Amino acid sequence: MKISDVCLTKEISERVRVRETKKIDLVFSHDNENVVYSVRSIAKKAGFRLTDEVLIAVAASELSTNILRYAGTGIIEVSIVTDEVSQANGIELFASDKGPGINDIEQALTENYSSQTNSLGQGLPSVQRIMDEFYIESVSGKGTRVLTRKWVGYGEN
């Protein structure tokens, strides 16, 4: 789903209360390790099981790898959130860069597609599969922003 500034700051965020946030600057390749460690720690604190902790960390790692690979630098914000309607706890990942942008978002979300030859093309499709909510906005020459959320216990019976 493509999002606009108004949608990102109002409609999407309106029902969600942020309880705690950690911002991670992405400059060097080893910053990805900090993302994985931080996300696992925050996911555990939010109440996720080990399996979900690992999956959420994989999604965050894919986002940070994309930023470092395609934009060079950017940020990942990891937040513990609560849905004001359902009272469910969750984790929110917000990735932002000022890189070249994605020319065709639909194509970038296609399995096995990559604009680089040394990539499997699994990054964004994996993030979309792992997380319960996925929003992306990209403007050519200005950068890309991705907002994702996963809710504790969502889809479990």
C-alpha positions as CSV (number, residue, x, y, z in Angstrom):
1,M,0.0,0.0,0.0
2,K,1.3,3.4,-0.9
3,I,1.0,6.1,1.8
4,S,1.2,9.9,1.8
5,D,2.4,12.3,4.5
6,V,-1.1,13.0,5.6
7,C,-2.0,9.3,5.8
8,L,1.2,8.4,7.6
9,T,1.0,11.0,10.3
10,K,-2.8,11.0,10.8
11,E,-4.9,8.1,9.7
12,I,-2.4,5.3,10.2
13,S,-1.0,6.7,13.5
14,E,-4.3,7.9,15.0
15,R,-5.4,4.6,16.5
16,V,-1.9,3.6,17.7
17,R,-0.3,4.9,21.0
18,V,3.5,4.7,21.1
19,R,4.7,3.5,24.5
20,E,8.5,3.4,23.8
21,T,10.7,4.2,20.9
22,K,14.4,3.6,20.0
23,K,15.9,5.3,16.9
24,I,18.8,3.7,15.2
25,D,20.9,5.6,12.7
26,L,22.1,3.5,9.8
27,V,25.5,4.6,8.5
28,F,27.8,1.6,8.6
29,S,27.1,-2.0,7.7
30,H,27.5,-3.1,11.4
31,D,24.6,-0.8,12.3
32,N,22.4,-3.7,11.1
33,E,23.6,-5.8,14.0
34,N,22.4,-3.1,16.4
35,V,19.0,-3.1,14.6
36,V,18.6,-6.9,15.0
37,Y,19.7,-6.8,18.7
38,S,17.4,-3.8,19.5
39,V,14.4,-5.2,17.7
40,R,14.7,-8.6,19.4
41,S,15.0,-7.0,22.8
42,I,12.1,-4.6,22.2
43,A,9.9,-7.4,20.7
44,K,10.5,-9.5,23.8
45,K,9.6,-6.6,26.1
46,A,6.4,-6.1,24.0
47,G,5.3,-9.7,24.8
48,F,6.2,-11.6,21.6
49,R,7.2,-15.2,21.6
50,L,10.8,-16.2,20.6
51,T,9.7,-17.2,17.1
52,D,8.0,-13.9,16.5
53,E,11.0,-12.0,18.0
54,V,13.2,-13.6,15.4
55,L,10.9,-13.0,12.5
56,I,10.4,-9.4,13.4
57,A,14.2,-9.0,13.6
58,V,14.5,-10.6,10.2
59,A,12.0,-8.0,8.8
60,A,14.0,-5.2,10.5
61,S,17.3,-6.5,9.1
62,E,15.8,-6.6,5.6
63,L,14.7,-3.0,5.9
64,S,18.1,-1.8,7.3
65,T,20.0,-3.8,4.7
66,N,17.9,-2.2,1.9
67,I,18.7,1.3,3.4
68,L,22.4,0.6,3.6
69,R,22.5,-1.0,0.1
70,Y,20.4,1.4,-1.9
71,A,20.5,4.7,0.0
72,G,23.7,4.5,2.0
73,T,22.3,6.0,5.2
74,G,18.9,6.3,6.9
75,I,17.1,5.4,10.2
76,I,15.0,2.7,11.7
77,E,12.7,3.5,14.6
78,V,11.5,0.6,16.7
79,S,8.5,1.2,18.9
80,I,6.3,-0.7,21.3
81,V,2.8,0.3,20.5
82,T,-0.8,-0.3,21.6
83,D,-3.8,-0.3,19.4
84,E,-6.3,2.1,21.1
85,V,-9.3,0.1,19.6
86,S,-8.4,-3.5,20.4
87,Q,-5.9,-2.7,23.2
88,A,-3.4,-5.2,21.5
89,N,0.3,-4.6,22.1
90,G,2.7,-4.7,19.2
91,I,5.8,-3.5,17.6
92,E,6.2,-0.9,14.9
93,L,9.2,-0.5,12.6
94,F,9.6,2.7,10.7
95,A,12.4,2.8,8.1
96,S,13.3,6.0,6.3
97,D,16.0,7.1,3.9
98,K,16.8,9.9,1.5
99,G,18.1,7.7,-1.2
100,P,17.2,7.4,-4.9
101,G,13.7,6.0,-4.2
102,I,11.9,3.0,-5.7
103,N,10.7,3.6,-9.2
104,D,8.1,0.9,-9.2
105,I,6.9,-0.2,-5.8
106,E,4.6,-2.9,-7.1
107,Q,7.6,-4.5,-8.9
108,A,9.8,-4.1,-5.8
109,L,7.2,-6.1,-3.8
110,T,7.3,-9.0,-6.3
111,E,9.1,-12.1,-5.2
112,N,12.5,-12.6,-6.6
113,Y,12.7,-9.1,-8.2
114,S,15.8,-6.9,-7.4
115,S,17.3,-4.0,-9.2
116,Q,20.7,-5.4,-8.3
117,T,22.3,-8.5,-9.6
118,N,23.7,-9.6,-6.3
119,S,20.4,-9.8,-4.5
120,L,17.7,-12.5,-4.2
121,G,14.8,-10.0,-4.3
122,Q,13.3,-11.4,-1.1
123,G,13.7,-8.3,1.2
124,L,10.5,-6.2,0.9
125,P,8.2,-9.2,0.1
126,S,9.5,-10.9,3.2
127,V,8.9,-7.9,5.3
128,Q,5.4,-7.7,3.9
129,R,4.7,-11.4,4.7
130,I,6.2,-11.3,8.2
131,M,4.4,-8.2,9.5
132,D,0.7,-7.7,10.0
133,E,0.6,-4.2,8.5
134,F,2.8,-2.9,5.8
135,Y,2.8,0.6,4.2
136,I,5.4,2.0,1.8
137,E,6.0,5.4,0.2
138,S,8.8,6.2,-2.2
139,V,9.5,9.3,-4.2
140,S,12.1,9.1,-7.0
141,G,15.2,11.1,-5.9
142,K,13.8,11.9,-2.4
143,G,13.8,8.5,-0.6
144,T,11.7,5.8,0.8
145,R,9.7,5.3,4.0
146,V,8.3,2.0,5.2
147,L,6.0,1.6,8.2
148,T,5.2,-1.9,9.5
149,R,3.5,-3.3,12.5
150,K,3.1,-6.7,14.1
151,W,0.6,-7.4,16.9
152,V,1.1,-9.8,19.7
153,G,-1.1,-12.9,19.1
154,Y,-2.6,-11.6,15.8
155,G,-3.9,-14.5,13.7
156,E,-3.5,-17.1,16.5
157,N,-6.4,-19.3,17.5
